Amino acid sequence: MENSRGLDLPASSDFHVHLRDDEIMRAVVPTIRLGGVNMVYVMPNLTPPITTVQQAISYRARLQAIEPKVTFLMSLYLHSETSPKSIKDAKAAGITGVKSYPAGVTTNSDSGVVNYEDFYPVFAEMEKEGLILNLHGECPSSGEVSMMNAEQSFLPTLMELHHRFPNLRIVLEHCTTAEAIEHVKACGPTVAGTITPHHLFLTIEDVLTDPFCFCKPVAKFKKDRTALLKAVVSNDPKFFLGSDSAPHPAIAKRGGPDGKSKTAAGVFTQPYVTQLVFDALDEAVGRGEIRRESVTAEILSSFLGEFGRQFYQVEGGDERVSVRRESEMICDHISSGAMEVVPFRRGLKTWTVDWIK
């Protein structure tokens, strides 16, 4: 994974980030480049959600004012107000895609989708205009569906959408199961899947013992983690980085001021996105889940940016980073005023990223 000087790679592109707004935004956005990233695809689930072109443009301006050296690709929230005309307007304004949240499955998803058939005219227009459909691939908990099988329960919906709209580019976001990986593979070239750094480490046991490891979809079993790791080093262009870095105030992750509220769902990885992928692959080699010779500079640069940029049909520029093994420690928290956000794997060693001049 490295030579004596480390690895020289193109800057990473992260195709699934939550940057929030206001105080959290001001704390989180400056950390993007710390993780070796110069391009991000921004999720629209603010409060209220980003449902119009003007809201997306205004949000991008706020982000760029904080960090002008990052390219922010913007998305709209699939909502009852979304129409074929709004898709045409989005395309004209340079919006990249539309994010679908099944109603109630995760943070700020109460305004999400109840019935996908209602949006078939929207999807047809997206297919025509070349916008990407980003799917939070879980069914809401109900009856026999729980957080442990919500992703598998959603996979028939993925397949139906791909069948009806074969030229619509679809991303199954934050894959967590071996079944999700296999379903993405079974689809044509217009379907891809993102993989997060934290799901390359976690299993359900970790989620049960640390609220800072709780996210939606939750981490599953060891066999699922192995399937994700193998997908990362498979050199399959269907799989690329989407960190799903999701910051929450530390107090919300701990159940609120009195510790009696529900834990907020989300794992914050933004300052260490590239480094965490290196760490995860290192640990997987140590466990014997993947072979060291399968982790090459070509594999890493493809997963960390090239494959995603190809799928999204965007240019990444010529910036490069050096990734090397030193003694950097993941910080305990980042803050803005009195608000603190705790990063994943706080207090542990990680790789060091430097921007090459």
C-alpha distance (Angstrom), angle and dihedral (degrees) to the residues before:
residue distance angle dihedral
M1 . . .
E2 3.77 . .
N3 3.74 146.5 .
S4 3.78 125.7 -141.6
R5 3.81 91.3 -76.7
G6 3.80 96.8 41.3
L7 3.78 127.3 -117.4
D8 3.78 125.4 -49.5
L9 3.82 108.1 -148.5
P10 3.80 139.3 163.9
A11 3.80 112.0 -94.1
S12 3.80 112.1 -85.8
S13 3.81 124.5 -107.8
D14 3.80 116.9 -147.1
F15 3.80 112.4 -154.7
H16 3.81 99.0 -168.7
V17 3.80 122.2 42.6
H18 3.79 136.9 150.8
L19 3.78 111.5 -149.3
R20 3.81 98.0 166.9
D21 3.81 119.2 -161.6
D22 3.80 141.7 -91.7
E23 3.82 115.3 8.0
I24 3.80 97.5 2.2
M25 3.81 90.7 47.0
R26 3.79 90.5 53.1
A27 3.81 90.2 51.8
V28 3.80 98.4 43.0
V29 3.81 107.0 38.8
P30 3.84 94.3 65.2
T31 3.82 89.0 58.0
I32 3.83 95.7 61.3
R33 3.78 95.9 89.2
L34 3.81 91.4 43.3
G35 3.81 84.7 71.3
G36 3.81 93.2 54.3
V37 3.81 92.6 -103.7
N38 3.82 127.5 134.0
M39 3.80 100.7 167.4
V40 3.81 128.6 49.3
Y41 3.79 136.2 177.7
V42 3.79 105.8 -139.2
M43 3.80 123.2 -141.8
P44 3.83 117.6 -133.6
N45 3.82 102.6 -144.2
L46 3.77 98.0 116.6
T47 3.80 122.5 137.2
P48 2.99 102.3 -74.0
P49 3.82 96.3 21.9
I50 3.81 123.8 -117.5
T51 3.82 101.0 -102.4
T52 3.83 102.4 149.5
V53 3.78 135.5 59.1
Q54 3.79 92.0 -120.8
Q55 3.80 91.9 53.2
A56 3.82 90.1 51.1
I57 3.81 92.7 48.8
S58 3.80 91.5 48.3
Y59 3.80 91.4 48.3
R60 3.81 91.6 50.2
A61 3.80 89.9 52.0
R62 3.81 90.6 53.8
L63 3.79 90.7 50.4
Q64 3.80 94.4 46.6
A65 3.79 91.1 50.0
I66 3.81 88.2 61.5
E67 3.84 98.4 40.9
P68 3.82 115.8 14.4
K69 3.82 92.7 172.7
V70 3.82 92.7 69.3
T71 3.81 125.1 79.3
F72 3.80 109.3 -133.3
L73 3.81 115.3 -156.1
M74 3.79 109.5 -163.1
S75 3.80 134.9 -144.3
L76 3.81 138.4 -168.9
Y77 3.79 126.1 -131.2
L78 3.82 112.5 -115.1
H79 3.78 102.7 -119.3
S80 3.79 142.3 154.6
E81 3.82 87.5 -91.6
T82 3.82 93.0 57.2
S83 3.80 110.3 109.7
P84 3.81 137.8 167.1
K85 3.81 88.0 -100.0
S86 3.80 91.7 54.4
I87 3.81 88.1 52.3
K88 3.81 90.5 54.2
D89 3.80 89.6 48.6
A90 3.80 90.8 48.4
K91 3.78 92.3 52.3
A92 3.80 91.3 49.5
A93 3.82 90.3 50.8
G94 3.82 94.7 50.4
I95 3.81 97.6 -107.1
T96 3.81 109.5 159.4
G97 3.81 105.3 -151.0
V98 3.78 152.1 -31.1
K99 3.79 124.0 -100.5
S100 3.79 119.9 -143.4
Y101 3.79 121.4 -154.5
P102 3.80 119.4 -178.5
A103 3.78 104.6 -127.9
G104 3.79 113.3 -84.2
V105 3.81 100.7 -2.3
T106 3.81 99.7 117.4
T107 3.82 146.6 -7.9
N108 3.83 113.5 -24.7
S109 3.81 93.8 -9.1
D110 3.82 98.8 125.9
S111 3.81 90.1 109.6
G112 3.80 92.4 52.1
V113 3.79 135.7 117.8
V114 3.79 122.9 -56.0
N115 3.83 98.9 170.3
Y116 3.81 121.7 20.0
E117 3.80 93.1 -161.0
D118 3.81 88.5 69.2
F119 3.81 87.8 66.5
Y120 3.81 99.7 47.9
P121 3.84 91.8 108.9
V122 3.81 88.4 51.9
F123 3.80 91.9 49.7
A124 3.80 90.8 48.5
E125 3.80 89.7 54.8
M126 3.81 91.2 46.3
E127 3.79 89.1 52.5
K128 3.81 89.4 51.4
E129 3.81 95.4 45.5
G130 3.80 96.6 41.3
L131 3.80 98.9 -117.7
I132 3.79 118.2 150.6
L133 3.80 123.9 -118.1
N134 3.80 111.0 -142.7
L135 3.79 113.5 -161.8
H136 3.77 127.1 -156.8
G137 3.78 89.6 -151.3
E138 3.79 105.3 -146.7
C139 3.78 135.5 103.2
P140 3.81 116.7 -135.4
S141 3.80 114.8 -99.6
S142 3.78 108.9 -93.2
G143 3.79 135.1 134.2
E144 3.81 106.9 -23.1
V145 3.82 93.3 -5.1
S146 3.81 115.9 100.0
M147 3.78 133.4 160.9
M148 3.81 88.4 -89.4
N149 3.81 95.3 60.8
A150 3.82 101.0 22.5
E151 3.81 92.4 104.8
Q152 3.81 95.0 49.3
S153 3.80 88.9 47.1
F154 3.81 90.1 56.3
L155 3.81 96.7 50.9
P156 3.85 95.2 87.2
T157 3.82 87.0 58.4
L158 3.80 90.0 54.0
M159 3.78 90.9 51.1
E160 3.80 93.3 47.0
L161 3.81 92.7 50.4
H162 3.81 90.9 48.8
H163 3.82 90.5 48.6
R164 3.81 93.5 50.4
F165 3.81 95.5 40.9
P166 3.82 105.9 29.8
N167 3.81 94.4 166.9
L168 3.80 95.2 47.6
R169 3.79 110.3 106.2
I170 3.81 106.6 -127.9
V171 3.80 129.1 -175.1
L172 3.78 119.7 -160.8
E173 3.78 98.0 -149.6
H174 3.81 126.7 -137.2
C175 3.81 98.8 -4.4
T176 3.81 110.9 -150.8
T177 3.80 105.9 171.6
A178 3.78 138.5 62.6
E179 3.81 86.9 -125.5
A180 3.81 91.5 58.0
I181 3.81 91.0 51.9
E182 3.80 91.6 50.9
H183 3.80 93.5 47.5
V184 3.81 91.9 51.5
K185 3.81 89.3 49.6
A186 3.81 90.1 50.7
C187 3.80 92.4 57.0
G188 3.77 126.8 81.5
P189 3.81 125.2 -95.7
T190 3.81 92.9 -80.9
V191 3.82 91.5 71.3
A192 3.81 122.9 74.8
G193 3.79 138.0 163.4
T194 3.78 133.2 -138.6
I195 3.79 122.6 -140.9
T196 3.80 124.2 -157.7
P197 3.81 126.0 -140.4
H198 3.80 93.1 -127.1
H199 3.80 94.2 55.0
L200 3.82 86.9 57.6
F201 3.82 87.4 66.1
L202 3.78 107.7 30.7
T203 3.77 138.1 81.5
I204 3.78 127.9 177.5
E205 3.82 90.3 -91.0
D206 3.80 90.0 65.2
V207 3.79 91.6 50.1
L208 3.80 91.7 53.8
T209 3.79 93.7 54.3
D210 3.83 104.3 38.8
P211 3.83 125.6 42.0
F212 3.81 89.4 -157.6
C213 3.83 87.5 66.5
F214 3.83 93.5 54.1
C215 3.80 116.3 108.6
K216 3.78 140.0 139.3
P217 2.92 118.4 -76.2
V218 3.78 90.7 35.8
A219 3.79 121.4 -135.7
K220 3.80 111.8 -95.2
F221 3.82 132.7 -162.9
K222 3.79 135.6 -33.0
K223 3.79 92.0 -101.5
D224 3.79 89.0 56.2
R225 3.80 92.7 49.2
T226 3.80 89.0 50.8
A227 3.81 90.8 51.7
L228 3.81 90.3 52.8
L229 3.79 92.6 48.5
K230 3.79 91.7 49.6
A231 3.80 90.3 49.4
V232 3.82 90.1 53.9
V233 3.82 92.5 55.9
S234 3.82 95.9 35.7
N235 3.83 93.9 91.7
D236 3.82 86.9 -131.7
P237 3.83 109.5 150.0
K238 3.80 89.5 -146.5
F239 3.82 90.7 77.6
F240 3.78 126.6 62.0
L241 3.79 143.7 146.4
G242 3.79 120.5 -63.0
S243 3.79 106.6 154.3
D244 3.82 98.4 -167.7
S245 3.79 84.2 -151.5
A246 3.80 100.9 -175.6
P247 3.81 116.8 -176.9
H248 3.79 123.1 -158.4
P249 3.79 129.4 171.7
A250 3.80 107.6 -89.4
I251 3.78 90.3 -119.9
A252 3.84 90.2 59.8
K253 3.80 90.8 51.4
R254 3.81 88.5 53.3
G255 3.80 94.1 53.0
G256 3.79 101.2 -91.4
P257 3.82 131.5 -71.7
D258 3.80 93.4 -45.5
G259 3.82 96.3 35.1
K260 3.82 90.9 -121.8
S261 3.81 100.7 104.3
K262 3.80 127.3 89.0
T263 3.79 115.5 -82.7
A264 3.81 112.5 -105.6
A265 3.81 112.3 -113.0
G266 3.79 114.0 -122.2
V267 3.81 143.0 88.0
F268 3.81 118.4 -139.2
T269 3.81 113.7 -141.5
Q270 3.83 105.2 142.7
P271 3.84 100.4 116.5
Y272 3.83 91.5 51.7
V273 3.81 105.7 31.2
T274 3.81 97.9 129.0
Q275 3.79 94.0 35.9
L276 3.81 92.6 52.7
V277 3.80 92.2 55.1
F278 3.81 88.5 54.7
D279 3.81 90.5 47.7
A280 3.81 93.1 48.8
L281 3.79 93.5 50.1
D282 3.80 90.6 46.5
E283 3.80 91.1 54.1
A284 3.81 92.1 44.8
V285 3.80 90.3 54.1
G286 3.80 88.4 50.8
R287 3.80 91.1 52.6
G288 3.81 91.6 47.4
E289 3.82 94.3 -117.0
I290 3.80 93.5 123.4
R291 3.80 132.9 17.1
R292 3.80 119.6 -108.0
E293 3.80 91.6 -131.7
S294 3.81 89.5 60.0
V295 3.82 90.6 64.5
T296 3.80 103.6 80.2
A297 3.79 134.5 154.5
E298 3.81 88.8 -107.0
I299 3.81 92.3 52.4
L300 3.79 92.2 47.1
S301 3.80 96.3 47.3
S302 3.81 90.8 46.8
F303 3.80 95.0 51.9
L304 3.81 94.9 38.9
G305 3.78 95.2 53.2
E306 3.78 123.0 -33.2
F307 3.81 98.0 76.4
G308 3.79 93.1 44.9
R309 3.79 93.1 48.8
Q310 3.79 90.1 49.4
F311 3.80 92.1 51.5
Y312 3.81 92.9 45.7
Q313 3.81 90.8 42.4
V314 3.81 94.5 -129.6
E315 3.79 133.7 132.8
G316 3.78 119.0 -119.1
G317 3.78 101.1 -157.4
D318 3.78 125.7 -132.3
E319 3.82 103.1 -75.5
R320 3.79 116.1 129.3
V321 3.78 137.0 -167.2
S322 3.78 135.6 -153.4
V323 3.81 115.0 -135.5
R324 3.77 116.2 -165.8
R325 3.77 140.0 163.7
E326 3.79 111.0 -109.0
S327 3.79 133.8 133.8
E328 3.81 101.6 -79.3
M329 3.81 115.1 148.0
I330 3.79 125.5 -148.4
C331 3.78 107.1 -113.1
D332 3.80 123.0 -113.0
H333 3.79 93.9 -125.1
I334 3.77 147.3 -25.4
S335 3.77 119.6 -132.7
S336 3.77 147.0 -164.4
G337 3.77 112.3 -166.9
A338 3.80 107.4 -44.6
M339 3.82 93.1 -21.9
E340 3.82 117.2 102.7
V341 3.81 130.2 -169.1
V342 3.81 118.9 -163.9
P343 3.81 118.3 -144.8
F344 3.78 125.2 -137.6
R345 3.83 114.7 -91.8
R346 3.79 92.0 14.6
G347 3.80 113.7 -168.6
L348 3.82 95.2 19.1
K349 3.79 128.3 115.8
T350 3.76 119.2 -99.9
W351 3.80 140.9 170.0
T352 3.80 122.4 -81.2
V353 3.80 123.6 -119.2
D354 3.80 122.6 -158.6
W355 3.79 127.1 179.0
I356 3.78 112.3 -122.2
K357 3.79 111.5 -126.2
